[in-house]
Amino acid sequence: MSRKWQLQDAKAKLSEVVTRAQTEGPQIVTYRGVDRAVVLSIEEYRRLEANRPSLLDYLMAGPKLDDDAIASINDRSRDTGRTVDL
């Protein structure tokens, strides 16, 4: 059976949508023919959340810049722009 639900059908049959999310996998909810939401089982949600790094971990994993790279980024014109009469 299809894993896509029109919004009005998903609202009317929410318990069935949730049951199918547990047994068949993620259920997609559409609004005016466009995919808008996904209903997941709690197990799937927890699995996804467990693999997501914290914001701090994500930022700390970014590229490491040496002093020369930081100096070149900060070495920019101090020109404040032109004067505009309004």
N, C-alpha and C positions, 0 to 999 in steps of 0.2 A: 504494500500500500504506500501511497505517497507520503513523503515527509514534509510537504508544504501545506500550510493552512492559511486560508484567507482570514483576516482579522476577526470578522464577525463569526466565522465558524469556530475559530480558536476560543473566542469568548464563550460561545454557547456550549462548547465541549471541552472546557479546560481540564477536567479530570482525565479525559481520554488523551489529551495532548501530553499531560504530565506522565501518565502511564506509559505511553509510547516512547517518551523521552527516556524512560528507565529501561524499557525492553528493546527498543529498535534504534536508539541513538538520538542525536539532536533533531529537534523539530523546528522548521523554519516557518515564521509567521510573516505573511505578506500584507501590505497595505496598498491598495490601488495597483496591484500587480508588481510591486517592487518589494524585494526582500527587506524586512525592517528589523526583525528580532529573531532570536534563537532561544528555544527552551531546552535546557540541559538537565540531565539527571544530577543529583547532588554529588554523586561519585565523580562524574566527569568534571564538574565545576571544581571540586577540591583537588583533582589531579592537575588541572590547569593552574590553579592558584599556587600549588606547591612548587611549581617550576618557575614562577615569576619572581625575579629578583626585586629587592626593595629599591626605592628610588636612589638611595645612597649607594648601594652596591652597583646599580646601573651606571651612575655617574662616575664612580671610582674606576669602573672597568673601561672607561673611555681612553682615547689616545693619550699617551704621556708626552708632554712637551718639555724640551730641554730649555735652558736659559736663553739660548740664541733665538729659538722660535718665539718665546714669550717676548723677547726684546724687539723682534721684528714686528710682532703684532702691536706692541705698544708704541713703536716708532712711527707715528703717523703725524700728519700735518696738524698743527694747532690752530690753523685758520678757522675762524668762526663763521665764515661765509660772507656774503655781501649784505650791505644794508639795503633794505627795501622800504620805500615810502608808500604808506597806505593812505 
